[in-house]
Amino acid sequence: MVVCGDDGLAHRLAAELRGVYREQVTLVVPPAGRSVRQPMVGRARAVSAALLDRVVTAVNNRGGGSDDTLAPGERVLEAAEPTEAVLAEAGVERAAALALVYDDDETNIRAALNARRLNPRLRLVLRLYNRRLGQHIEELLDQAAELAGGTAAGRADDGDGGGAGGGADGGRDGGRDGGSGADIGTTVLSDADTAAPALVATALVGTSKVVDAEGLLLRAVERRPPGPGEVADPGLCTLALLSATSNDPAGDEGAEDSGEQGPQLLPDAAAVAAATGRGAVVLEQLSYSGPPLPAGRGGPPLTSLFSRRLRWSLAGLVAAVFALAVALTVVTRDNPLHATYVTLLDLFAINEPAHNKSTGRQVLQLLSMVVGLLLLPVLLAAVLEALGMFRTASALRKPPRGLSGHVVLLGLGKIGTRVLTRLRELHIPVVCVEADPEARGVAVARRLRVPVVVGDVTQEGVLESAKIHRADALLALTSVDTTNLEAVLYARSVRQDLRAVLRLYDDDFAKAVYRTLRTAHPGALTRSRSVSHLAAPAFAGAMMGRQILGAIPVERRVLLFAAVVVGGHPQLEGRTVGEAFRAGAWRVLALDTAVRGDVGAGAGAGAGLVEAPGGGLVWDLPDTYVLRAGDRVVLAATRRGLAELLGRRARSVT
């Protein structure tokens, strides 16, 4: 595996591949002097990080290593840019997969084109923020891989006959190592899209954790421990049990090394029944979601051009003109149409004075002139309101006076913009705070008509302008750790029970901040999140194949959702759903009836399986259903469980 990047995601991804999937990794990073500045806490932290990098390099050169550094025999290659020569030196021609996770989209695209030319059978994983561009690049690189695969098909056929007798494991490993059609391809991911659902779900208590991948919507809900005499709703199934210290204000969030006190992923029925006083993450609803609706274009609706008071004023004037026209028709016995015309002439003061007319006619003319005087300020107000609406349609909105129960979002960069979009999709009121009026998320906030406060959050009065004292949650997602921490501490001084989520670059620092804030404010919900920690499992799973659908964080552990073809996996093939379930490793959730083979369809009918209308996902699988080679299932798995299930053949090192 080759990983190229310029920030913490590259290092965490390399550690994920090495520690979870036991892969050999070559890490390509910029030289120490030209690396991108990491958003650490203060200069001292930056200096310590640089010293730590030197120590890590020295340890690697001596053949040492730990879980957080590269193991012996693995390489660290320093290069300013991933040019074709650098990729060749990193061994892309012999690699099984390449991850390009630079912060710049153009750098990743250029390197992907060079890598596809060097190795057409390479599995590519790209980090791109631009979704539309990512779809086009994915199609382009996949077409190039298909053309190259067709050229090499004749040569591959010569070796397939000799390997057919190697059994299911050999066929599976050969497909992955040789680059089968299912695995050769390009996967485009975004760390912002991967981390945004977790950040949104963490800030909103009771809101579902969502994984959205290619139209598949997965929902997981965090349930608090039931009170005395209460029975917890198990949902469709229990995905995880929260750590025993989750209700302890001074307790730490569960991680990989938390032991029995930490969260239990994919527990069996006995563990769920024995877990008293623990919260749970349950599967509540799963369904397909259609493509996102296109953004509306055009100007504001006519009803929003004028205020309600002005509309009532205009309606009153129209009614007055109609009443005067009717009265003039009765008094003068004139034609109603002509009477209306004369009334309008009197209204605009362009008719002859009614000197020699009857008293009734003179009174009506005076009343028409009075209504005309009232019409002038109303028309002027209508023009001013319309101009003001068109002017403010392109300007930033301010928080309304009576706003409460909203979410304050700090930072409209890559992560903040994706989180803002998620919050608005859930119809949650948001107020954004951004120091740079030209930030990429400001245009999105303007299009979504979300109030934005432009100013430095560390300055006095900025959070007050965002109505922080009446907010329900605070999301501090700027790229500077100290700014996020300062904002959360100040917001807690204003409101003690405020739910706060802060983005921190360093995961160890995030753990320390979490413990301290939980101790200082035991009655409030506090979560600290590292974006690279949330995004790395999805990127690592994509490098192992195209089965990963998404990831849901459970405290400081991650639960992955994957789509797997049963054939070639002895842990699944020929077993029932109940027998294939391995507690703490993986669990079959659904069956995709749209791609099932004939054998699987027949077995499904015999097992009492009810297919989705028109084909689709079947979630309520009976435990007696036998999984066949042609079945494609959706399963939840831990990282180590998925690594074991998709395990690759060990390679000899010469």
C-alpha positions in Angstrom: 0.0 0.0 0.0 1.2 3.5 -0.9 -0.1 6.5 1.0 0.7 10.1 -0.3 -0.3 13.1 1.7 0.7 16.3 3.4 -1.3 16.4 6.7 -2.3 14.2 9.6 -4.7 12.1 7.6 -1.8 10.5 5.7 -0.1 9.4 8.9 -3.3 8.1 10.5 -4.2 6.3 7.3 -0.8 4.6 7.2 -1.2 3.6 10.9 -4.7 2.3 10.2 -3.5 0.1 7.3 -0.5 -1.2 9.3 -2.2 -1.7 12.7 -5.6 -3.0 11.6 -5.1 -4.6 8.2 -1.4 -5.6 8.7 -0.4 -4.2 5.4 3.0 -3.0 4.3 2.9 0.7 3.8 5.1 3.2 1.9 4.3 6.7 3.2 5.2 9.7 0.9 5.2 13.0 2.7 6.7 16.4 2.0 10.1 17.3 3.5 10.1 18.6 7.0 10.9 22.2 5.9 8.1 22.3 3.2 5.3 20.4 4.9 2.0 22.1 5.4 1.7 23.8 8.8 -0.2 21.6 11.1 -2.9 23.4 13.2 -1.4 22.4 16.5 -1.8 24.4 19.7 0.8 27.2 19.8 4.4 27.4 18.7 5.6 25.0 21.5 3.3 22.3 20.2 4.5 22.8 16.6 8.1 22.6 17.8 7.4 19.5 19.8 5.7 17.9 16.7 8.8 18.7 14.6 11.0 17.1 17.2 8.7 14.1 17.4 8.9 13.6 13.6 12.7 13.6 13.9 12.5 11.0 16.7 10.1 8.9 14.6 12.5 9.0 11.7 15.4 8.0 13.8 13.5 5.1 15.4 12.5 3.9 12.0 16.0 4.0 10.7 17.1 1.8 13.6 14.4 -0.7 12.9 12.2 0.2 15.8 8.6 1.2 15.7 5.3 1.2 17.6 1.6 1.3 16.9 1.8 5.0 16.0 5.1 4.9 13.9 6.1 2.9 10.9 7.1 -0.6 11.5 10.5 -2.1 10.4 10.7 -2.8 6.7 8.3 0.0 5.8 9.4 3.1 4.0 9.0 6.9 4.5 9.7 8.7 1.3 10.1 12.5 1.5 9.1 14.4 -1.7 7.7 17.9 -2.3 5.2 16.7 -4.9 4.0 13.2 -6.0 5.6 13.3 -9.4 5.8 10.3 -11.7 9.4 9.7 -10.7 8.4 9.8 -7.0 5.5 7.4 -7.5 7.8 5.0 -9.4 10.3 5.2 -6.5 7.5 4.5 -4.0 6.7 1.3 -5.9 3.4 2.2 -7.4 4.1 -0.2 -10.3 4.0 -3.1 -7.8 1.5 -1.8 -5.3 -2.0 -3.1 -4.7 -3.5 0.3 -3.8 -2.6 4.0 -3.7 -4.1 6.7 -1.5 -3.7 10.3 -2.5 -4.8 12.4 0.4 -3.2 15.8 -0.2 -5.2 18.8 0.9 -5.1 20.2 -2.7 -7.5 18.6 -5.2 -5.3 19.4 -8.2 -2.3 17.6 -6.7 -4.4 14.5 -6.1 -5.8 14.5 -9.6 -2.4 15.0 -11.3 -0.8 12.2 -9.2 -3.8 9.9 -10.0 -3.3 10.3 -13.7 0.4 9.5 -13.4 -0.3 6.5 -11.2 -2.9 5.1 -13.6 -0.4 5.4 -16.4 2.3 3.6 -14.4 0.0 0.8 -13.2 -3.3 0.4 -14.9 -4.3 -2.3 -12.5 -3.8 -0.2 -9.4 -6.6 0.5 -7.0 -6.9 4.3 -6.4 -8.3 6.2 -3.5 -8.5 9.9 -3.9 -9.3 12.7 -1.5 -11.3 15.4 -3.3 -13.5 18.1 -1.9 -15.3 18.9 -5.2 -18.0 16.2 -5.5 -18.9 16.8 -9.1 -15.3 16.8 -10.2 -14.7 13.7 -8.2 -17.5 11.8 -10.1 -16.0 12.7 -13.5 -12.5 11.8 -12.4 -13.7 8.5 -11.0 -15.4 7.6 -14.3 -12.3 8.7 -16.3 -9.8 6.7 -14.3 -12.1 3.6 -14.3 -12.5 3.7 -18.1 -8.7 3.8 -18.3 -8.4 0.8 -16.0 -11.0 -1.1 -18.1 -9.2 -0.4 -21.3 -5.9 -1.6 -19.8 -7.6 -4.6 -18.3 -9.0 -5.7 -21.7 -5.5 -5.5 -23.2 -4.1 -7.8 -20.5 -7.1 -10.2 -20.4 -5.4 -12.7 -22.8 -2.3 -12.9 -20.6 -4.4 -13.3 -17.4 -6.4 -16.2 -18.9 -3.2 -18.3 -19.1 -2.7 -18.0 -15.4 -6.3 -18.5 -14.4 -6.5 -22.1 -15.4 -3.6 -23.1 -13.2 -4.9 -21.2 -10.2 -8.5 -22.5 -10.4 -7.7 -25.5 -8.3 -6.3 -23.4 -5.4 -9.7 -23.3 -3.6 -11.8 -20.3 -2.6 -9.1 -18.6 -0.6 -6.7 -18.7 -3.6 -9.3 -17.3 -5.9 -10.2 -14.6 -3.5 -6.6 -13.6 -2.8 -5.7 -13.8 -6.5 -8.5 -11.5 -7.3 -7.4 -8.9 -4.8 -3.7 -9.2 -5.4 -4.0 -9.4 -9.1 -6.6 -6.7 -9.4 -9.9 -8.2 -10.4 -12.6 -6.2 -12.1 -14.4 -5.6 -8.8 -11.3 -4.3 -7.0 -9.5 -2.4 -9.9 -11.1 1.0 -9.8 -11.1 4.5 -8.3 -12.8 5.6 -5.1 -13.2 9.3 -4.5 -13.8 10.2 -0.9 -13.8 13.5 1.1 -12.7 13.7 4.7 -15.2 16.5 5.1 -18.1 14.3 3.9 -16.9 11.4 6.1 -16.5 13.4 9.3 -19.6 15.7 8.9 -22.3 13.2 9.9 -20.4 12.3 13.0 -19.9 15.9 14.0 -23.5 16.7 13.4 -24.7 13.6 15.3 -22.4 14.4 18.2 -23.8 17.9 18.6 -27.4 16.9 18.5 -28.5 14.6 21.2 -31.2 12.2 20.0 -30.4 12.8 16.4 -29.5 9.8 14.3 -26.0 9.0 13.2 -26.1 8.8 9.4 -24.0 7.2 6.8 -24.9 8.1 3.3 -23.1 6.3 0.5 -24.3 6.1 -3.1 -28.0 6.5 -2.2 -27.9 4.1 0.8 -29.0 5.7 4.0 -28.0 4.1 7.3 -29.3 5.4 10.6 -28.0 4.5 14.0 -29.5 6.1 17.2 -27.7 6.5 20.5 -30.0 5.4 23.4 -29.4 6.4 27.0 -29.6 3.7 29.7 -33.2 2.9 30.7 -34.4 4.1 34.0 -35.9 2.0 36.8 -38.8 0.1 35.5 -38.2 1.1 31.9 -37.5 -1.2 29.0 -35.1 -0.1 26.3 -36.2 -0.2 22.7 -33.8 -2.6 20.9 -34.6 -1.3 17.4 -33.8 -3.6 14.5 -30.6 -4.7 16.2 -28.0 -3.5 18.7 -24.9 -2.2 17.0 -22.9 -1.4 20.1 -23.0 -0.9 23.9 -21.5 2.3 25.2 -18.7 2.3 27.7 -19.4 1.9 31.3 -17.8 5.3 32.1 -20.0 7.2 29.6 -22.2 8.5 32.4 -19.2 9.3 34.7 -18.3 13.0 34.3 -14.6 12.3 34.9 -14.6 9.2 32.7 -12.8 8.9 29.4 -14.5 8.0 26.1 -13.9 4.4 25.2 -11.1 3.7 22.8 -9.4 0.6 21.3 -7.5 -0.1 24.5 -10.3 0.6 27.1 -10.7 -3.1 27.9 -14.0 -4.3 29.4 -15.0 -0.8 30.5 -14.9 0.4 26.9 -17.6 0.2 24.3 -18.6 -3.2 23.0 -19.2 -3.3 19.2 -21.6 -5.8 17.8 -22.5 -7.6 21.0 -24.5 -10.8 21.1 -27.8 -11.2 22.8 -26.3 -12.4 26.1 -24.0 -9.3 26.3 -27.0 -7.0 25.6 -29.1 -8.7 28.3 -26.2 -8.5 30.9 -25.4 -4.8 30.1 -27.1 -2.8 32.9 -26.6 0.9 33.2 -25.1 1.2 29.7 -26.3 3.1 26.8 -26.6 1.5 23.4 -26.3 2.4 19.7 -29.2 0.6 17.9 -30.2 0.3 14.3 -33.5 2.2 14.0 -34.2 2.7 10.3 -32.6 1.9 7.0 -33.8 2.8 3.5 -32.7 4.1 0.2 -32.5 7.8 -0.4 -32.8 9.5 -3.8 -30.3 11.9 -5.3 -30.0 15.3 -3.7 -32.4 17.9 -5.0 -30.7 20.6 -7.2 -30.3 24.0 -5.6 -33.1 26.4 -6.5 -32.2 29.3 -8.7 -33.9 32.6 -9.5 -34.9 35.5 -7.4 -37.0 35.5 -4.2 -40.7 34.7 -4.3 -43.2 37.5 -4.8 -44.7 36.9 -1.3 -41.3 37.7 0.2 -40.8 41.0 -1.6 -43.4 42.8 0.6 -44.0 42.6 4.2 -47.3 41.4 5.6 -48.2 44.9 6.8 -47.6 46.4 3.4 -49.6 43.7 1.7 -52.6 44.5 4.0 -52.2 48.2 3.3 -52.3 47.6 -0.5 -55.4 45.4 0.0 -57.1 48.1 2.0 -56.4 50.7 -0.7 -57.8 48.5 -3.4 -60.9 47.9 -1.4 -61.3 51.6 -0.9 -61.0 52.3 -4.6 -63.6 49.6 -5.3 -66.0 51.1 -2.7 -65.6 54.6 -4.2 -66.3 53.3 -7.7 -69.5 51.5 -6.5 -70.6 54.7 -4.7 -70.0 56.8 -7.7 -72.1 54.4 -9.8 -75.0 54.7 -7.4 -74.8 58.5 -7.1 -74.4 59.4 -10.7 -76.2 56.3 -12.2 -73.2 56.0 -14.5 -71.8 52.9 -16.2 -69.7 50.9 -13.6 -66.7 50.8 -15.9 -66.8 54.5 -16.6 -67.4 55.2 -12.9 -64.2 53.2 -12.1 -62.3 55.3 -14.7 -63.5 58.6 -13.2 -62.6 57.4 -9.7 -59.1 56.6 -10.7 -58.8 60.1 -12.3 -59.9 61.6 -9.0 -57.6 59.3 -7.1 -54.5 60.6 -9.0 -55.8 64.2 -9.0 -56.0 64.6 -12.8 -59.8 65.1 -13.2 -61.6 68.4 -13.5 -63.0 69.8 -10.2 -66.7 69.0 -9.7 -67.9 72.6 -9.2 -71.3 72.3 -10.9 -71.9 68.7 -9.8 -74.1 67.4 -7.1 -73.0 67.4 -3.4 -72.6 63.6 -3.5 -70.3 63.8 -6.5 -68.2 66.4 -4.8 -67.9 64.4 -1.6 -66.8 61.3 -3.5 -64.2 63.3 -5.4 -62.7 64.6 -2.1 -62.6 61.1 -0.7 -60.9 59.8 -3.8 -58.2 62.5 -3.4 -57.7 61.6 0.2 -57.2 57.9 -0.8 -54.8 59.1 -3.5 -52.7 60.9 -0.8 -52.6 57.7 1.2 -51.6 55.7 -1.8 -48.3 57.6 -2.4 -46.5 56.5 0.8 -47.7 53.0 0.4 -46.3 52.8 -3.2 -43.0 54.3 -2.0 -42.8 51.8 0.8 -43.4 49.0 -1.7 -40.6 50.2 -3.9 -38.2 50.5 -1.0 -39.0 47.0 0.3 -38.6 45.4 -3.0 -35.2 47.1 -3.5 -34.1 46.1 0.0 -35.2 42.5 -0.6 -33.1 42.2 -3.8 -30.2 43.8 -2.1 -30.3 41.6 0.9 -30.8 38.5 -1.2 -27.1 38.6 -2.1 -26.0 39.8 1.3 -25.5 37.8 4.5 -28.4 37.5 6.8 -28.2 38.5 10.5 -29.6 36.4 13.3 -33.2 37.3 14.0 -34.1 38.8 17.4 -36.1 36.0 18.8 -33.9 33.1 17.7 -33.4 30.3 20.2 -32.7 26.6 20.3 -30.3 26.9 17.4 -26.8 25.6 16.7 -23.8 28.0 16.5 -21.3 26.8 13.9 -17.8 28.3 14.0 -15.8 28.1 10.8 -17.0 27.8 7.2 -14.1 25.9 5.7 -14.2 22.5 4.2 -15.5 20.7 7.3 -17.8 23.6 8.4 -19.4 23.8 5.0 -20.3 20.2 4.9 -21.6 20.3 8.4 -23.8 23.3 7.6 -25.3 21.5 4.6 -26.1 18.5 6.8 -27.7 20.6 9.5 -29.9 22.4 7.0 -30.9 19.0 5.4 -32.2 18.1 8.9 -34.1 21.5 9.1 -32.1 22.6 12.1 -31.7 26.3 12.7 -28.0 27.4 12.4 -26.1 30.6 13.0 -22.6 30.7 11.5 -19.5 32.6 12.6 -16.7 33.2 10.2 -13.7 35.5 10.3 -13.1 35.5 6.5 -16.0 37.0 4.5 -14.5 35.3 1.4 -14.5 31.8 2.9 -15.8 29.0 0.7 -18.8 28.3 3.0 -20.0 31.9 3.0 -21.6 31.5 -0.4 -23.3 28.3 0.7 -24.7 30.0 3.8 -26.0 32.9 1.6 -27.6 30.4 -0.8 -29.2 28.5 2.1 -30.3 31.8 3.7 -28.5 31.0 6.9 -27.5 33.9 9.3 -23.8 34.6 9.3 -21.8 36.7 11.8 -18.6 37.9 10.2 -15.9 38.4 12.9 -13.1 36.8 14.9 -14.7 34.5 17.4 -12.0 35.3 19.9 -13.1 39.0 20.0 -15.6 40.1 22.6 -19.2 40.3 21.4 -19.0 38.0 18.4 -20.5 34.9 20.1 -23.1 37.2 21.7 -24.1 38.3 18.2 -24.7 34.7 17.3 -27.1 34.4 20.3 -24.9 31.9 22.1 -26.8 32.4 25.4 -29.9 31.0 23.7 -28.3 28.3 21.6 -28.6 24.5 22.2 -25.2 23.5 20.8 -21.9 24.9 19.7 -19.8 23.4 16.9 -16.2 24.8 16.9 -14.8 23.6 13.6 -12.1 26.2 12.7 -8.7 25.0 11.6 -7.0 26.4 14.7 -7.1 24.3 17.9 -6.7 27.2 20.3 -9.5 29.1 18.7 -11.9 26.2 19.0 -10.9 25.6 22.6 -11.2 29.3 23.6 -14.6 29.5 22.0 -15.9 26.5 23.9 -14.5 27.7 27.2 -16.0 31.1 26.7 -19.4 29.6 25.7 -19.4 27.4 28.8 -18.8 30.5 30.9 -21.9 32.0 29.4 -24.1 28.9 29.5 -23.1 25.9 31.7 -25.3 23.3 30.1 -24.4 24.1 26.5 -23.6 21.1 24.3 -20.2 21.6 22.8 -18.3 19.8 20.1 -14.8 21.1 19.1 -12.5 20.0 16.3 -9.0 19.3 17.4 -6.1 18.2 15.1 -4.3 16.1 17.6 -6.3 13.1 18.9 -4.3 12.8 22.1 -4.9 16.4 22.8 -8.6 15.9 22.0 -8.7 13.1 24.7 -7.1 15.4 27.3 -9.5 18.2 26.5 -12.4 15.9 26.7 -11.5 14.6 30.2 -10.9 18.1 31.5 -14.1 19.6 30.2 -16.1 16.6 31.4 -14.7 17.1 34.9 -15.2 20.8 35.0 -18.7 20.7 33.5 -20.3 17.4 34.5 -23.8 18.5 33.6 -23.1 19.3 30.0 -22.3 17.3 27.0 -18.7 17.7 25.7 -17.2 16.0 22.7 -13.8 16.5 21.1 -13.2 15.1 17.7 -10.2 14.7 15.3 -11.3 14.8 11.7 -8.4 12.5 10.6 -9.5 10.0 13.3 -13.0 10.0 11.9 -12.0 9.8 8.2 -9.1 7.4 8.3 -11.1 4.1 8.7 -13.2 4.9 5.6 -10.1 5.7 3.5 -8.4 2.5 4.7 -11.4 0.4 3.9 -11.6 1.9 0.4 -7.9 0.9 -0.1 -8.8 -2.7 0.7 -11.5 -2.7 -1.9 -14.7 -1.0 -3.0 -16.9 -2.6 -0.3 -16.9 0.2 2.3 -20.2 2.1 2.4 -19.5 4.3 5.4 -18.5 4.5 9.1 -20.3 5.4 12.3 -18.2 6.5 15.3 -19.0 4.9 18.7 -17.2 7.1 21.2 -13.6 6.7 20.1 -14.1 3.5 18.1 -15.5 3.1 14.6 -18.1 0.7 13.2 -17.8 0.2 9.5 -20.6 -0.7 7.0 -19.6 -2.7 4.0 -21.2 -4.4 1.0 -19.6 -7.8 0.5 -20.2 -10.6 -2.1 -20.4 -13.9 -0.1 -18.5 -15.9 -2.6 -14.9 -16.5 -1.6 -15.4 -15.8 2.1 -15.6 -19.1 4.1 -16.7 -17.2 7.2 -20.0 -16.4 5.3 -20.5 -18.9 2.4 -22.7 -21.9 3.2 -23.5 -20.6 6.7 -26.8 -19.3 8.1 -27.1 -15.7 9.1 -27.0 -16.7 12.7 -23.9 -18.9 12.3 -22.1 -16.1 10.3 -22.6 -13.6 13.1 -19.4 -13.2 15.1 -19.7 -11.0 18.2 -17.3 -8.1 18.2 -16.2 -8.7 14.6 -19.1 -8.6 12.0 -22.8 -9.0 11.6 -24.9 -9.5 8.5 -27.6 -6.8 8.3 -29.2 -6.9 4.9 -29.3 -8.8 1.6 -29.2 -7.1 -1.8 -31.8 -9.0 -3.8 -31.1 -7.0 -6.9 -27.8 -8.8 -7.6 -28.4 -12.3 -6.1 -27.7 -15.3 -8.1 -30.2 -18.0 -9.0 -28.9 -20.3 -6.3 -29.2 -17.6 -3.6 -32.8 -16.8 -4.8 -33.9 -20.4 -4.5 -32.4 -20.7 -1.0 -34.0 -17.4 0.0 -37.5 -18.7 -1.0 -36.9 -21.8 1.0 -35.9 -19.9 4.1 -39.0 -17.7 4.1 -37.2 -14.6 2.9 -39.5 -11.8 1.7 -37.9 -9.9 -1.2 -38.2 -6.2 -1.5 -40.6 -5.1 -4.3 -38.8 -4.7 -7.5 -35.5 -5.9 -5.9 -33.5 -4.0 -3.3 -32.3 -4.5 0.3 -34.0 -6.9 2.7 -33.2 -5.9 6.3 -35.3 -8.4 8.4 -33.2 -11.5 7.4 -34.1 -14.6 9.3 -31.3 -16.3 11.2 -32.0 -19.5 9.3 -31.3 -18.0 5.9 -28.3 -19.7 4.2 -25.8 -17.4 2.6 -24.8 -18.5 -0.9 -21.9 -17.6 -3.1 -24.0 -15.3 -5.4 -25.4 -13.2 -2.5 -24.3 -9.7 -1.8 -24.9 -8.7 1.8 -24.5 -5.5 3.8 -22.8 -6.1 7.1 -21.5 -4.1 10.0 -18.0 -4.8 11.1 -15.3 -3.6 13.4 -12.0 -2.6 11.7 -10.2 -5.7 12.8 -13.2 -7.9 11.9 -13.4 -6.4 8.4 -9.6 -6.8 8.0 -10.0 -10.5 8.9 -12.9 -11.0 6.6 -11.2 -9.3 3.7 -7.8 -10.6 4.7 -5.3 -10.7 1.9 -2.7 -13.4 1.2 0.6 -12.8 3.0 3.4 -11.8 0.6 6.9 -13.1 0.8 9.6 -10.5 1.2 12.9 -11.1 -0.6 
